[in-house]
């Protein structure tokens, strides 16, 4: 775990022994794989410091020195901040994890849309005096609930985007589906594309984008003929879990768009847990999102 401290606009890191093999240039390029444009801005601005002085970008680090990087420069919000009650599961100076309710988009879908989770997070940060960059790292469907990760500065956003692309952010969902699954574990790897007969629906299509969903049976309710499962994704296609489970004959309970015969207020899908290595403290992050429906559409004792 790195020893770090935020002082004003600067993020300070005490250089560990195993960073002595890096220069400032190679740390950004090879270790963090930082965006070239952002690194160029900092280099030209001469506000990356070592022990309080302008850094030499090509000299190797010395353990015990303090590296200072201007992560927290003020930026105008990219969306209109909107007051709403949001459930914050975790927050530090770099990132935030919120528990999205149903009936709310992750981000605005038009310029007139000001009531998404992103708008609420922007207001939350503004109310704390944090006029910073804010970005959602992944998204959930409007009626899917659960954990969504947001980056609070550009460097964090870039690294989390890369971790997601490299499948180093593990997202675990729980779903309640119709019928009894034939196997206790399995994977669905059918490509997903648009349904040309419906404006929002997706479908399994040989010409679609690759998509892989892994599932595990948690419990079967014989009386209701429903199965509780957990799911993990190798990809993040629109409606992926919904499309894949419907394609094998087990649509989500309440998901009438994809063939459920059981009606309820929303499809039974919840992003229960996210796991990843924190980009800057290097802590192992595990964050669980409690169910938000009242009454709950899932059993209370779900544990994965």
Secondary structure, 3 states (H helix, E strand, C coil): CCCEEEECCEEEEECCHHHCCCEHHHHHHHHCCCCHHHHHHHHHHCCCEECCEECCCCCECCCCCEEEECCCCCCCCCCCCCCCCCEEEEECCCEEEEEECCCCCCCCCCCCCCCCHHHHHHHHHHHCCCCCCCEECCCCCCCCEEEEEEECCHHHHHHHHHHHHCCCCEEEEEEEEECCCCCCEEEECCCEEECCCCCCCEEECCCCECCCEEEEEEEEECCCCEEEEEEEECCCCCCHHHHHHHHCCCCECCCHHHCCCCCCCCCCEEEEEEEEECCCCCCEEEEECCCCCCCCCCCCCCCC
